[in-house]
Amino acid sequence: MGISLFQMAKIGGYVVRQRLSGRKRFPLVLMLEPLFRCNLACAGCGKIDYPDPILNQRLPLEDCLGAIDECGAPVVVIAGGEPLLHKELPQIVEGAVARGKFVTVCTNALLLEKNLGKYKPSRYFNWSIHLDGDREMHDASVCQAGVYDRAMKALTAAKARGFRVTINCTLFNSAEPARVAAFFDEVSKLGIEGITVSPGYAYERAPDQQHFLNREKTKTLFRDIFSRGKGGKAWPFFQSTLFLDFLAGNRSYHCTPWGNPARTVFGWQRPCYLLGEGYAKTFKELMEETDWDRYGVGNYEKCADCMVHCGFEPSAVEEAFARPLEMLKVSLFGVRSSGPMAPDIPLDGQRPAEFVFSRHVEHKLAEIRQAESESLPAAE
């Protein structure tokens, strides 16, 4: 199936309006993280190692809906942590859909089946279930046996209730192209809306640092996968064909971090959903006061190997509007999986990595302690 014509038309109209208004930078997708707490501890995740006082934080409903209004992006992706741990998630989803937003909730699906009754199927809403390959691949990725089977059971239940369902698949350097292609074949038979695929981002705090892909290995891996599926045409990807072409090394993009801004319990995250180098209090401050040129491939060491969808999907969408025939060509003929690759962005001018995570954590802990002390009854 892939992205529906209705959704493409709505998002396309939004992009056209932004261009006609003369906006140079505008968001496509709001990445909303109302909590970091999760019920899994995946080896490649950099979101679960915060101290308990931070993991216990939740963005309240009012702040979540305020971020949706403030940002204005046509798509809202709710992630975490595990969003289904947030007690106000049904109201967040309902409020976003009522605003005409396309809403995706990213979930490991362990809590999905018992919570389905709290939500209503809608063409504006879909569940994105985390599946990093077949049973063995996925359970190894999430470091817990049996998760794949539980996720597939929840996926089937959601489909039976009339929900739109996609899967999101993150690949690491242990991925075997033939197994990934076979997995895509199997899930495509389930009648899902589509597949979102991306290489893992090298979180500096992730427990497993050995299995992240560099750019060269990413391109080779995706070429090998797409060659087994008619250039990717065999599978219903829920993302831009030009982004898939980029993954296979056929295009070279600078990232567009403002295209997928992130709102977390810390604030508006600079510069992107994956890289927390600072936080703004408002979306306006994020957009107008962030030094965007300090980040991205070729500009910053931490970005050197990134080819993740949240940074480069907006870049692909930008090219699709600038060069629609390129998008049509890839859609018709599939992703090229042989021949020369596009020249990559040189890294010799990038600035060295700064490690600022601990500072942000200490600031947030200080805020929490201050708020707790102010809430205590005054001593008599």
MOHUDA-V449563 format. One record per run of one state. SS is the DSSP state (H for helix, E for strand, C for the rest). FROM is the first residue (numbers start at 1). LEN is the number of residues. If there is no record, write none. Layout:
SS_FROM_LEN + SS_FROM_LEN
This chain:
C_1_4 + H_5_16 + C_21_8 + E_29_5 + C_34_18 + H_52_4 + C_56_5 + H_61_11 + C_72_3 + E_75_5 + C_80_3 + H_83_3 + C_86_3 + H_89_10 + C_99_3 + E_102_6 + C_108_4 + H_112_7 + C_119_6 + E_125_6 + C_131_4 + H_135_8 + C_143_4 + H_147_14 + C_161_3 + E_164_8 + C_172_5 + H_177_12 + C_189_5 + E_194_6 + C_200_15 + H_215_12 + C_227_10 + E_237_1 + C_238_3 + H_241_7 + C_248_9 + H_257_4 + C_261_1 + E_262_3 + C_265_2 + E_267_5 + C_272_4 + E_276_5 + C_281_2 + H_283_7 + C_290_2 + H_292_3 + C_295_5 + E_300_1 + H_301_3 + C_304_5 + H_309_14 + C_323_1 + H_324_10 + C_334_17 + E_351_1 + C_352_5 + H_357_19 + C_376_5
